């Protein structure tokens, strides 16, 4: 899978609006990515590329009130800039493939949704000292109804600043909209999601990027999804170092009895991933499933080092003697924005 993916971290690239008269419905208008590589010009679909902003993208929001839409002055913001920086993606929007005899001018490039750990912005600046023109804003995953589109002119392309309020993995969905010449109504293209990696990634985001193609939908790659249908959600597959795309019952926590100081206890053994620092492992026990009261087990019996993982065994705090029923589970909590 990874051999199919390109990581675009400093190329000149454009979201290109294209019209396919032979397609049906929303597939007639689409958004692809055109980019220049050292070996030539390429066109990619959303599953083939990550747009990567390295740590050079991190800036500080200025005290100028015109930039208050980004957040409080002095706070960090990660920017893929409008003016070319050879260390970062140079990202534009192009309507150069649209015919002026087919569509009325201008086209529209609309922001549909944003998934990720922070806010998303797009804006342009016409010259030094001029205030920014805000094009798109999504705050707490909600797209602003007054700032959600750009209007590229047919036959041209434009560059903008693309901002993120924190680092991480983002899935940003756009669509093309245009009015066919003389039709008087808009033709709305299909929604296309694009993946941005704003470095550094969190461990969970690295795991997602490793196991799925760019821009894979949340109902497949999200923490609560179970794409292989084996009953183990992705967050638990991540915690136990399992393959989320291959159904299996292997590698799940196991129960045993442990004898300590002549007393026998129930115990739970599970895999812990060392790199998963954004996870909390919560082995737990209860005497009554209906109560919903689970006690986290903290008596560690052993930890076996396996390199990238550890095999951990924890025992109950209550011995078997004197208890009628006892139930055990491993819960995990993903600490992700």
matplotlib code that plots the C-alpha trace (Angstrom):
import matplotlib.pyplot as plt

x = [0.0, 2.7, 4.4, 1.4, 1.5, 3.4, 4.3, 4.3, 6.2, 7.7, 6.2, 4.2, 0.7, -2.8, -6.3, -7.5, -11.2, -12.1, -15.2, -16.1, -19.1, -19.4, -19.9, -23.2, -24.5, -21.9, -19.1, -19.1, -17.2, -14.3, -11.2, -7.8, -4.3, -1.8, 1.8, 5.3, 8.0, 11.6, 10.7, 7.7, 4.1, 1.7, -2.0, -3.2, -6.4, -7.0, -6.0, -2.5, -1.0, -0.4, 0.2, 2.8, 3.7, 6.9, 7.9, 9.0, 5.2, 4.9, 4.5, 3.1, -0.2, 0.7, -0.8, -2.4, -6.2, -6.7, -5.4, -7.7, -9.6, -6.6, -6.9, -5.3, -2.1, 1.0, -0.6, 1.0, -0.4, 0.9, 0.9, 1.4, 2.2, 0.8, 4.3, 6.6, 8.8, 11.0, 10.8, 7.0, 4.1, 3.2, -0.6, -3.0, -6.5, -6.8, -9.6, -7.3, -8.9, -12.4, -13.6, -15.0, -17.5, -18.9, -19.1, -19.9, -17.0, -16.0, -16.1, -16.4, -14.1, -16.0, -15.0, -17.4, -15.9, -12.8, -11.8, -8.7, -7.3, -7.6, -9.1, -8.6, -8.2, -7.5, -6.8, -4.9, -2.9, -2.7, 0.5, 2.6, 0.7, -2.7, -5.3, -6.0, -8.9, -10.4, -11.7, -12.4, -12.7, -13.6, -13.6, -14.2, -15.0, -17.8, -17.4, -18.2, -21.3, -19.7, -16.2, -16.3, -15.4, -12.9, -13.8, -11.0, -11.3, -11.8, -8.5, -6.3, -5.1, -4.5, -2.4, -3.5, -2.3, -3.5, -3.5, -4.0, -4.3, -2.3, -0.2, -1.7, -3.5, -6.4, -9.0, -10.3, -13.2, -13.7, -16.0, -16.2, -19.3, -20.0, -22.8, -23.1, -23.3, -26.9, -28.2, -28.8, -28.3, -25.2, -23.7, -22.4, -19.4, -18.8, -17.2, -13.5, -11.5, -7.7, -5.2, -2.8, -0.1, 1.0, 4.1, 4.8, 2.1, 0.8, 1.3, -2.3, -2.1, 1.1, -0.6, -3.6, -1.3, 0.5, -2.6, -4.8, -4.5, -4.6, -8.1, -9.7, -13.1, -13.6, -16.1, -13.1, -10.1, -11.7, -11.0, -14.5, -14.6, -14.1, -13.3, -12.2, -15.4, -13.7, -15.4, -12.3, -12.5, -9.5, -8.5, -8.1, -6.3, -3.9, -3.4, -2.7, -0.5, -3.0, -3.7, -7.0, -7.4, -7.2, -10.0, -8.5, -9.2, -5.5, -3.6, -6.6, -6.2, -6.3, -7.4, -5.5, -5.2, -2.2, -1.3, 0.4, 1.1, -1.1, -4.0, -5.4, -6.4, -7.9, -5.4, -5.5, -2.6, -2.4, 0.0, 1.0, 2.6, 5.5, 5.0, 1.3, 1.9, -1.5, -3.3, -4.3, -4.6, -7.2, -7.4, -10.5, -12.7, -16.2, -18.4, -21.6, -21.9, -25.2, -23.8, -21.3, -18.8, -15.4, -12.3, -9.0, -6.4, -3.1, -1.3, 1.3, 2.5, 5.0, 6.1, 7.9, 9.9, 9.3, 11.0, 8.3, 5.7, 5.4, 3.4, 1.8, 0.0, -2.0, -4.0, -7.2, -7.1, -9.6, -8.8, -11.0, -12.0, -14.9, -16.1, -19.0, -18.7, -15.9, -15.6, -12.6, -12.0, -9.3, -10.5, -8.3, -8.7, -7.3, -6.2, -6.8, -8.3]
y = [0.0, 2.5, 2.2, 3.7, 6.9, 10.1, 12.5, 16.0, 18.3, 21.0, 20.7, 23.3, 21.8, 22.8, 21.5, 21.3, 21.7, 19.4, 18.8, 15.4, 15.9, 12.1, 11.4, 11.4, 13.7, 15.0, 13.1, 15.6, 18.1, 16.8, 17.9, 16.3, 17.3, 18.4, 18.7, 19.1, 16.6, 16.7, 14.1, 15.9, 16.9, 14.4, 14.2, 12.4, 11.3, 11.8, 8.3, 8.6, 11.6, 13.2, 17.0, 17.3, 20.4, 19.9, 21.8, 24.8, 25.5, 26.5, 30.2, 32.6, 34.5, 38.2, 40.9, 42.5, 42.4, 41.6, 38.1, 37.5, 34.9, 32.6, 32.8, 34.8, 36.7, 34.8, 31.4, 28.9, 28.3, 26.1, 27.7, 26.4, 29.8, 31.7, 32.8, 29.9, 28.5, 25.7, 23.8, 23.6, 22.7, 25.6, 24.9, 26.6, 26.2, 26.0, 26.4, 26.3, 23.0, 24.6, 25.9, 29.5, 28.5, 25.8, 27.5, 31.0, 32.8, 32.4, 28.8, 28.0, 25.8, 25.0, 23.7, 20.9, 19.5, 19.3, 16.3, 16.6, 17.8, 21.6, 24.4, 25.0, 28.3, 29.6, 33.2, 35.4, 38.7, 40.9, 42.8, 43.8, 45.7, 44.9, 43.1, 39.4, 38.2, 35.3, 32.5, 29.5, 28.8, 25.6, 25.9, 22.8, 20.9, 23.3, 25.1, 28.9, 29.7, 33.0, 31.7, 28.5, 29.1, 30.5, 31.7, 30.9, 32.5, 30.2, 29.7, 30.7, 29.6, 31.3, 30.6, 31.1, 30.6, 27.3, 27.3, 24.8, 25.6, 22.6, 19.8, 16.5, 14.5, 16.3, 15.1, 18.2, 17.8, 20.1, 20.2, 22.1, 24.1, 25.9, 27.3, 25.9, 28.6, 29.7, 27.1, 29.6, 26.9, 25.5, 22.1, 20.7, 18.4, 15.4, 15.8, 14.9, 14.6, 15.3, 14.3, 16.8, 15.7, 18.7, 17.4, 16.1, 13.5, 11.9, 8.1, 7.4, 9.5, 7.7, 4.4, 5.5, 6.8, 3.4, 1.2, 3.1, 5.1, 8.9, 10.5, 7.2, 7.9, 7.9, 5.1, 2.9, 4.5, 6.1, 4.8, 3.2, 1.7, -2.0, -2.4, -6.0, -7.0, -9.0, -7.3, -5.4, -1.6, 0.2, 1.8, -1.6, -3.0, -0.1, -0.7, -4.4, -4.1, -5.9, -5.6, -3.6, -4.8, -8.6, -10.3, -12.4, -13.3, -13.7, -11.3, -10.4, -10.1, -13.5, -14.5, -16.7, -17.4, -16.1, -17.3, -14.9, -15.4, -18.5, -16.6, -17.0, -14.1, -13.6, -11.9, -10.3, -10.5, -8.1, -6.5, -2.9, -0.8, 1.3, 4.0, 4.4, 7.2, 8.7, 5.7, 4.8, 1.1, 0.3, -3.4, -3.6, -5.9, -5.9, -8.2, -7.1, -6.4, -4.6, -2.0, -0.5, -0.1, -1.2, -1.0, -0.4, -3.1, -1.8, -4.8, -5.6, -9.2, -9.1, -7.0, -8.9, -6.7, -7.7, -4.8, -2.5, -4.0, -5.4, -8.3, -7.1, -9.2, -7.6, -9.3, -8.5, -6.8, -9.3, -13.0, -15.7, -16.9, -15.0, -13.7, -15.2, -13.5, -11.6, -10.2, -8.8, -6.5, -4.3, -0.8, 1.7, 5.4, 7.3, 10.7, 12.5, 15.9]
z = [0.0, 1.0, -2.4, -4.0, -1.8, -2.6, 0.2, -1.3, 1.1, -1.2, -4.6, -6.6, -6.7, -7.5, -6.7, -10.3, -11.2, -14.1, -16.1, -17.6, -19.9, -20.4, -16.6, -14.8, -12.1, -9.5, -11.2, -14.1, -11.9, -9.9, -8.1, -8.7, -7.6, -10.2, -9.0, -10.4, -9.5, -10.6, -13.2, -14.7, -14.0, -12.4, -11.7, -8.5, -6.9, -3.2, -2.3, -3.8, -1.9, 1.4, 1.4, 4.1, 6.1, 8.0, 11.2, 9.1, 8.7, 12.4, 12.9, 15.5, 15.0, 14.8, 17.1, 14.0, 14.6, 11.0, 11.8, 14.8, 12.7, 13.2, 17.0, 19.8, 19.1, 20.0, 19.6, 17.1, 13.6, 10.9, 7.5, 3.9, 2.5, -0.5, -1.5, -2.5, 0.2, -1.2, 2.1, 2.1, -0.3, -2.7, -3.0, -5.4, -6.9, -10.7, -13.1, -16.1, -17.3, -17.5, -20.8, -20.9, -23.5, -21.2, -17.8, -16.7, -14.9, -12.1, -10.8, -7.1, -5.0, -1.8, 1.6, 2.6, 5.9, 8.0, 10.2, 12.4, 15.7, 15.0, 13.0, 9.3, 7.4, 3.9, 3.1, 0.7, 0.9, -2.1, -1.0, 1.9, 4.5, 3.0, 5.2, 4.4, 2.4, 4.3, 2.0, 4.3, 8.0, 9.8, 13.6, 15.8, 12.6, 11.7, 8.4, 8.5, 6.4, 5.4, 4.7, 2.8, -0.8, -3.3, -6.8, -9.2, -12.6, -15.6, -17.4, -14.4, -11.0, -7.7, -4.6, -1.0, 2.6, 4.1, 7.9, 10.7, 14.4, 15.5, 14.0, 13.1, 10.4, 8.7, 6.2, 4.3, 1.8, -1.1, -4.2, -7.4, -8.3, -11.6, -13.7, -17.2, -19.8, -20.2, -17.7, -14.8, -12.2, -10.6, -11.4, -8.1, -8.2, -6.0, -2.6, -2.6, 0.7, 0.8, 3.5, 5.1, 7.4, 9.5, 11.3, 13.8, 13.8, 17.0, 17.4, 16.5, 13.4, 12.3, 12.8, 10.7, 8.0, 7.9, 7.8, 5.3, 2.1, 2.4, 3.0, 4.0, 5.6, 9.4, 9.1, 8.1, 9.8, 12.8, 16.4, 16.8, 13.3, 12.7, 9.0, 9.1, 11.0, 13.7, 16.6, 17.6, 17.0, 15.5, 18.8, 20.4, 17.4, 17.7, 21.5, 21.0, 17.9, 15.7, 12.0, 11.6, 8.0, 8.7, 10.8, 13.6, 17.2, 17.9, 20.2, 22.4, 26.2, 28.0, 31.5, 34.0, 37.7, 39.7, 43.2, 45.5, 49.2, 49.1, 47.7, 44.1, 42.0, 38.6, 36.2, 32.8, 30.3, 27.3, 24.8, 25.4, 22.5, 23.7, 21.1, 21.8, 24.3, 23.4, 24.9, 28.4, 29.1, 31.7, 32.7, 34.9, 37.0, 38.4, 40.4, 38.7, 35.0, 35.4, 37.8, 35.3, 38.1, 37.0, 39.1, 37.3, 38.2, 39.3, 40.8, 38.1, 38.2, 35.3, 32.3, 29.5, 27.0, 23.3, 21.7, 20.3, 22.6, 26.2, 27.5, 30.7, 33.4, 36.1, 38.8, 40.6, 44.0, 45.4, 45.8, 44.4, 47.8, 49.1, 45.7, 43.8, 40.4, 38.8, 35.3, 33.6, 30.6, 29.0, 28.2, 26.3, 26.2, 23.2, 24.2, 20.9, 20.2]

ax = plt.figure().add_subplot(projection="3d")
ax.plot(x, y, z, "-o")
ax.set_aspect("equal")
plt.show()
